[in-house]
Amino acid sequence: MKYELINPSDKIYFDADSDIVSFFCVVMISNGKFSAENTETGWSGAIYLFGISNDALEIELGMDVESFVNINREDINKCFKSFRYDSERSSMNKIVDYAHGLSLK
């Protein structure tokens, strides 16, 4: 599924196999300060303006972070690698480069 990253910077799109994987990847990029919108269904993730605690993240994921990553490693990796700008980057932020750098080995 295709998602748009909701952030105050450049328009960015990415792909994820599920809303929860997209949510997790966006949290990893922004500590919860950005969100994502599923361009097909309209689903959007929560925004945590002051950051997200580990406890809140585990509630959102329905399990501990380590278990979530172990179960979804391949999908998380694909998601991070799929981040792309809609057009040329115009801000100082390098969100796409950061996402690509977070892809799991």
C-alpha positions as a printed Julia matrix, in Angstrom:
105×3 Matrix{Float64}:
  0.0     0.0    0.0
  1.12    3.56  -0.67
  1.46    6.09   2.16
  2.16    9.79   2.37
  4.38   10.93   5.21
  2.66   13.7    7.16
  5.45   16.09   8.12
  6.18   19.84   7.93
  8.82   19.35   5.26
  8.87   17.91   1.73
  6.15   15.64   0.35
  7.33   12.06   0.81
  5.73    8.77  -0.16
  6.53    5.23   0.89
  5.1     1.72   0.68
  4.22   -0.71   3.44
  2.44   -4.04   3.6
  0.31   -2.92   6.56
 -0.74    0.17   8.47
  1.04   -1.01  11.62
  4.37   -1.42   9.8
  3.97    2.06   8.3
  3.21    3.43  11.78
  6.29    1.74  13.25
  8.6     3.06  10.53
  7.28    6.6   10.87
  7.75    6.42  14.66
 11.34    5.28  14.16
 12.0     8.25  11.86
 10.28   10.88  13.98
  9.81    9.51  17.51
  6.08    9.83  16.8
  6.14   13.49  15.73
  5.17   12.64  12.12
  2.31   10.54  10.86
  1.38    8.71   7.69
 -1.77    8.5    5.63
 -2.71    5.46   3.59
 -3.49    6.94   0.17
 -5.83    4.04  -0.64
 -7.91    3.73   2.54
 -7.46    7.11   4.26
 -6.13    5.49   7.45
 -3.73    7.74   9.34
 -1.53    7.03  12.33
 -1.47    8.91  15.6
  0.88   11.85  16.14
  2.77   12.22  19.42
  3.92   15.85  19.35
  6.12   15.42  22.41
  7.48   12.05  21.33
  6.26    8.54  22.05
  7.28    6.52  25.07
  8.28    2.89  24.76
  5.17    1.9   26.75
  2.87    3.83  24.41
  4.62    2.31  21.39
  4.13   -1.19  22.75
  0.42   -0.46  23.28
  0.12    0.73  19.66
  2.01   -2.32  18.37
  0.17   -4.78  20.6
  3.47   -6.33  21.72
  6.99   -5.4   22.75
  9.18   -3.69  20.17
 11.7    -6.53  19.9
  8.96   -9.06  19.12
  7.37   -6.73  16.58
 10.69   -6.21  14.8
 11.47   -9.94  14.79
  8.06  -10.78  13.32
  8.04   -7.94  10.75
 11.74   -7.56   9.92
 11.38   -8.08   6.16
  8.36   -5.76   5.84
 10.06   -3.07   7.95
 13.18   -3.26   5.8
 11.16   -2.97   2.57
  9.22   -0.04   4.0
 12.32    1.97   4.96
 13.88    1.33   1.55
 10.74    2.53  -0.26
 10.8     6.12   1.07
 10.99    8.63  -1.78
 10.42   12.33  -2.4
  7.47   13.42  -4.53
  9.82   15.87  -6.26
 13.21   17.36  -5.48
 14.09   17.78  -1.82
 13.69   21.44  -0.89
 14.33   21.37   2.85
 17.45   20.84   4.91
 15.93   17.64   6.3
 17.11   14.43   4.7
 14.22   12.26   5.8
 14.49    9.82   2.9
 18.22    9.29   3.46
 17.53    8.74   7.16
 14.8     6.18   6.37
 17.09    4.31   3.99
 19.76    4.27   6.71
 17.32    2.69   9.18
 16.69   -0.34   6.99
 17.54   -3.44   8.97
 20.46   -5.63   8.07
